[in-house]
Structure formats: structure tokens, C-alpha cells
């Protein structure tokens, strides 16, 4: 991709070759607690995980609660932990142990809306959005295709300066008191960019934080966020899996101009908690092509995300509002991910943003085969993938010592 230039964004040094792993704490273990999850840290370290992203750890609203447990994104108190997960001290212990394992941790932050029974509703009703009659109302989100009614939450009004200051105070609290390394910010584009820019400056005064925006907008990379979601890439992978598009469309995607700066980290993923719960499991999305698409997400561009459970073949939709524990089985894909994450970590051609190399599509590419290379200085990685359920012949290849690829097969060549 060709990118416009700007002043280089200063990412935390440790993020340049990092990957990210999402933790659905409620469903991760039978107990669903900080302490129970802590037992998984050695396994995740061995797999090569760098950044742990914990879904919201705060108390969940009871008023207008959805399901038995409610949504983790209906936050009732920004300064407390969900007692179902444990205590503040147990969370601090978890953060300390993550750091001992030489990993980083970010937590989910929901700045756009709160639960109906957040104390601010009584103490500061002026901080909330209201209808034409002056009543606080449930949040309505226009996703571009339909209106979504988020009945368990209410929207915050960022025209209120005191709200902005209180939210920044809350963000600083967790960095200062628990030593977390940053935030994944829910629906970040629904909150004013200038708020995030000010928050980032204040947080960086405490430590070099890492900020991930659940959004896809170039301006968020100017001063606020290290990384945004690459929804376009994910959607294209799904369309290839569904056979509504093919790898020539992927070639066009790689070679087209875009508005994102060269130093922008983009998050590449086959799934996450939203995709898994509301749309499809890995099996439903990709079928036998799961490994092929996972290789693409880990090597083509951006920082790869693994959603907790994928290393055990997450073949179900994990429930959002009820207890629905992940089935771990035998971690059948742990070694597969370990190899991919090690490759990314150790080969500068695959590093993030300005630290890595742009992808170059290779001539072996056709409507079924996608081949590319990334090269930086003396480091080169070449990848060829068969995105079809039929054997494909590779004719006159000068880049790969292969004559054919089995269905959904792939080869990675490192120089």
C-alpha cells in the first residue's frame, strides 16, 4: 500500500514487533477470575504472546441488564473491578505476573457510554445525552446498514468539559495504580478525537502507553492511537472464504492507495469477541481454510490478533450475556500459532508500522493463489497460499520451490 507521509508516530519501543491476544475473562476459565486466568500465563508466554488485551474488568450494570450476567461493555463504575473477577489486589497481582512473564497488558475501556445505574446518572445527569424532551435514553447506534438499540447503556455527552476531565482521571488511575500498559478503546470513533489526543498526552506522562482504537479512521493515528482495526482486510478475507471475491481482489487491496500513514499499526484478525459471538465461529467463517487465513493475517501486514480459544480450535459462538466457558481441549493450534508469532517477532520484514516492510504481490498470484513477499534490508519472507478447496499447480515459479499446493495449503520461505 502507498501511504501519505506525516510526522512519525512514537510507538512504545516494545510494540514494534508485537502481537496481541484477546482475553474473554468471563469465559476463559470455569471460575472466570483474575487468579484462574493467571495460571494460563506460562502457556501463553510459551506460545509467544506479547500483549494481553483483557475485555472490560469493571462492574456491570444491573438496571436493564441483558441476559443473566449482562454485557461487560455496560460499565457501572470506572474506578472498580467486577467482583465476579476478583479484587483490585488480585488484578494488581495479575498485572505484576504478566510483566514478570515479559508480556504487556491493556484493558478494554468504554468511554462512549455507561450502564443505566452508573452513579454519574444521579450525580451528573448533565453528562449524558438526552432526547428532545430532555430525557436520558438508551444508546442508538447507526452502523451504516441499520439502527442498533443498545438498551442496556446510555450515551455520554463529550461537550461537557468536566466529563472529559473525569474520564481522563479514570484512565490515569488504572495506569498509575495498577501499572497496566494501555487501553483498547471501545467504539473509539464515537468519542471526539481531540478527547483521545488529550488523554494520550496525559497517559504518556505516566508511562509510554499502547492505545488500540476499535475504529478505522486515519485521523486517530495522528496523536492518539497506535493501532486501529483493519476491518476492510477482515471483510475481504470473509468474502474470499465465501467465494464472493477472490485473491485478485486481495491483490488490488494490497496495491491500492490508502489514507493511513505508514507508521499506523493496523490490527489483522480472523475473529474477535464481536465477530465470534454475533456473526460466526471460525468453523462457520473459514471451514477447512482456517489455517490459510490465519497465516495471511499473521504475515501480510499489521499486528496479528488471536482471540482466546482459537489455539484450541474455537468452533462455537461464545455467549455474551451468560456463562459459556471456552472449551480448551488439547490446544491443537498452539504450536501453529507459536511458529507464526516467533517468525513475526524475529524477522524485521514482518514488524509493525514503519518498522516492517510493505507487502509486494508476486507473479504466482492468480484467482486461487496468493503470493507475496515482505523484504527489509537483509530480511525477506515469501508466502504462497492456496485459497481454494482444490489442488493448484504452480507454473514456472521463481520464488517458491513448489510445483503444486494442496487445498488450503501454504508455504513460507525465509531468506
N, C-alpha and C positions, 0 to 999 in steps of 0.2 A: 504493500500500500504506500502511496505517496502522501506525505503529511505536510501541513503548514508548520512553519517554524515559530518559536516564541522563546522567551527566557526559560532555560531548563529548570524543570521542577525538581526540588531537592527531596527525593525519597529517602527514607531511612536506609542506611547502608546495608543492613541485613536483609532488605527486601528485594535486592536486585536479582537474586536467583531463587526466590522463594516460591513455594506453592501454598495452597490454602485448603483447609479441611473443615467442613461444617459439622457442628455437633448439635444434634437434636436431643438436648439433655433429658427431657421428659421421657423420651422413648429409647434412650441409649442402653439403659440397664433395667433390671426388674425394680430396683429401688428408685431410679430416676433422680439421683442425688449427686452433689459435687464429689463426695467421698467415694461413691461407687464408680463414677467415671474416672477418678484418679487412677484406679487400678489398670486402666487401659493405656495410660501414658507410655509405658515402656514399649508396648506393641506398636503404638503409633509412631514413636521415635524410630523404632527399627524399620518401619515401613518408609520412613523418610519424610514425614510430615514436618512442615516448618511453622505455619501459622494455624492456630486453632481458632475458629470462629464459633462462639457459643451463641445460640439463639437466646432471646431475652431471658434474663435471670431475675427479673423483677416480679413483685406480687401482681397477680392477675385480678382484674376487676370481677366482682360478683354480680353487680347490677347489670341486667341484660346480657349475662354471660351466655356464651354459645356452648352447647354440649355440657358434659359433666365437669370438665376441667377448665373450659374457657380458652381463649386464644392467648398465647404468650405475648401477642402484639397489642393486647388491651392492658396497658400498664396502669397500675393503681398508685404506685409510689416510685419515683425515680431514685430515691435515696435508700432503698431497702432491697433485700433479696427475697425471693419467693421461699417461704418456709418449707414448702414441699421439697425444695432442692437442698436445704440445709441452712446453716447460719452464715453470717458475714465472715466470721473467723474461719469457717470451713472453706468459704470461697477464697479467702486470702491464702490459705494453705494450698489450695489447688493452683492458684496463680504462681505461688512460690515453687511448687513442684514442677510445673510446666517450664519455668525458667531454669530449674536445675537440669531438666532434660534438654536444655538448649533449644527450646521452642518458644514461640511468641503466642500471645492470646489477645484476641479482640472480642468485644461483646456487642451484641445487637442493640441498637439504640433507636427508639421510636419517638422521634421528635415532632411528628406531624399531628398526632392525636393521642388522647388518653382514654382510659376507661371512664365510664359514667360516674363511678364512685371515687375518682381521684379527689383528694382534698381540695385541689385548686377550684373545683366546681363551686364549692361553698365560699372559699376564701377569696378567690379572684375570678368571678364569673366573667369579668371583662376580658379575660384572656382567651375566651372561647368564641368561635364563630356562631352566628345566630341567623335565624331566618328573618323574613320581612316583618314578623310580629315581635321580634326581639327574643325569641326562644332558642336556647341551645338545642341542637338537633343532631341526630346520628349522621355520621360522615357519608357523603355520597361521592363516589369516585367515577369519573368518566375515563374508561380505559381505551377509548377510541372506537370501540365497537358497541359498547353498551354501558349503562349506568350500573355500578355495583353499590349496593347499600350495605355499608359496614355498620350494622345495627348495634354492635357492642362497643363502639367507640365514638368519640366526639372530637371535632377538629379544633386545633389551637390557632389563634389569631396572631400572626407574627408582626402585625402593625403595632403591637404593644411592646414598647422598649423594655419594660420591666420583665415581661415574659422571656424575652431574649436573654437578659442578664441571668435570670434564674435558671434557664436551661443550660447556659454555659457554666454556671456554678455547679450544676448537677454533673455535667460532662467532666469537669475538672475533678470533682470529688472522687470518681472511680479511678482515675489515673493517679491522683495523689495518695489516696488511702489504700488502694489495693494493688497498684503498680501494673495495671493492665497496659497493653501496648497500642491500644487504639480502638476504633469502632467500625462496625458495619452499620450503615445508617439506612434505616427502612424508608422506602419511598422518598428518597432524598430530594428529588426534583420538585416535590410538593411543598418544600420549605425553601424560603428565599436563599439564593446562592450567597448573598452578602452575609447572611447569618452564619453559614458554614465557614466562610472565609475568616470571619472574626473568631469563630470558635476554634478553628485550626491554629490560628496565631496564639491564642491563649493556651491551648493544649501543648503546643510546641515549646512554650516557656517552661513547662514542667518536664517534658522529655520529648524525644523525637517519636511522634506517634505515626501509626499507619491508619489511613482512612479509606474505607471502601463505601462507595455510594451505590445503593440499589437504584440505578438510573442509567441512562445512556445519553449524555449530553456533554459536548466538548467543553463548555464553559466551566463545568465543575472541576476540570483539571487545572484551571489557571492558578488558583491559590488554595483550593480547599481539599481536593481528594487525590489520593494516589491512584485509585482504581475505580472503574465503573464496570457495570455488566456489559458483556458483548452479546446482547440479545439477538442482534442480526445474525451473528455466527451460529448461535444455538438454533434459531429458527431455520436457518439454511440446512443444518445437519438433519433436523427433523424432516424437512421437505425431501432431502435426498433419501432418507430412510423410507419415506412414504412413496418414493418414486414419482413425485410431482416435479422434482428438479433432479439434476444430475451433477456430476463432478465438473462439467464445463461451466456450470453456474458458480461452482466453488472457485474455479479459476478466475472468472470475472470478478468475484468478490475480493480475492486477494489482490488483483491487479488494478482495481478501481481506485480513484482518488477518494479520500475521505477527509473529514474536517477535524479529526482527532490529532493532537500534536504527537510528535514522535516519542516524547517521553511519557505519554499516557500509558499506564498499565490498564489492560482490558482483561476482565475475568472470563476465562473459557471454561465451559462446563457442559456435561451431558445431562445433568439434572441438578436440582437443589430442592429445598423443602417445599417450595411452591409448586414447581413442576411435578414433583413426585406425588404430592397429595391431591392436587386439583386437576391434573391432566392425565398423567400416565406413569406407570412404573418403567424401569429400564427395559424390562421384557416387552412391554407394550410399545414403547418408543422404538427400540432398536432390534429386538429379536436376536437372531444369530449374529448381527453386526455390531453388538455392543462393544467388543474389544476394538474393532476397527475404528469406531467413532471415538473411543476413549484415547486411542493413540493419536488421532488427529487433534483432539482437544489439548493434549499434553505437549504437542510438538510444533503445531503450525504457528501459533502466535498467542501472546497473552499469558497470564498466570493461570495454571490449571487448578480447578476446584474439584475436590472429591467430597461427595455428600456421605456422611457417616452411614455405613451399612453397605455401600457399594463394593467394598472389599470382600463382602460375603455374598455378593450377587443379590442385591436388594430387588426382589421380584414382586413386591407388593407396594400398594399405595399406603403410606404410613398415615394413620388418622391424626387429625389436627386437634380435636377437642376432647378426645378420650385417650385412656391409656392403651397403647398399641406398641408393645415393645418390638424393637428390631430383632430379627432372628439371625443370630450370628453364625451358626453352623460351623464351618471349618475355615473361614477366611480364605476362600478358594481363589480370590483375585489379589490377595495381599502381595504375593511375590511379583505379580504382573505390575501392580502399581509401584512397588519398590524399585523395579528396574526403570520404569519411566521417570520417577522422581529423582533417582540417582543420576540418570542421564541429563535431566534438566539442570540439576544442581551443579554438575561438574563440567558441563560444556557451555562456555560463554556464548556460543551461537544461539542457544535457546533461552538466554536470560531475558528478563522483563524490560519493557520500555526501551530507553536509549541504550541500555547495557547489552542488549542482544542484537540479533540481525533480522532484517526483513526477510520474509519468505520469497523465494523465486520459484515459480512454477516450471517444471521440467517437461521436455517434449514427450515423455512417455504418457503424459496425461491424455485421456480421451473421455468419452461419456461414462465409462465404468471405472477407469483407473485414475487415481490422483497421485501425482508425484511432485515433490518439491524438495528444495534444499534451503538451508539457512547456513550462512558462512560468515565468520568473523575472524579476521586475522588468520591464524593457522588452524582454526577450528571449523569443521564442517560436519553437518548432519544432513543426510539424504534419506527421505522417507517415500515409500511407494505403498499404496493401499488399494486393494480391490473392493470397491463399494458395490458389489453385486453378489448374487447367490449362485453365480456360475463361474467356472474356471475361465481365466482370462490369459491369453497369450501376450507376452511382451516382446515386440519385434524390434530388433536392431538397437537394443538398449546400450547406451554408452555410460550410463550412470549406475546400473544395477546388474550384478552377475546372476540374473534370473531370466528364465525363458517363459515362465508361467506363474500365475498366482492362483491358488485355490480360492473358493468362495470366501469372501470376507477376510482374506489373508493380508498380511502386511510384512514389509521388510524395512529395517532401519540400518543404514550404513553410516559408520562414524569414521571420519578421517582425522 
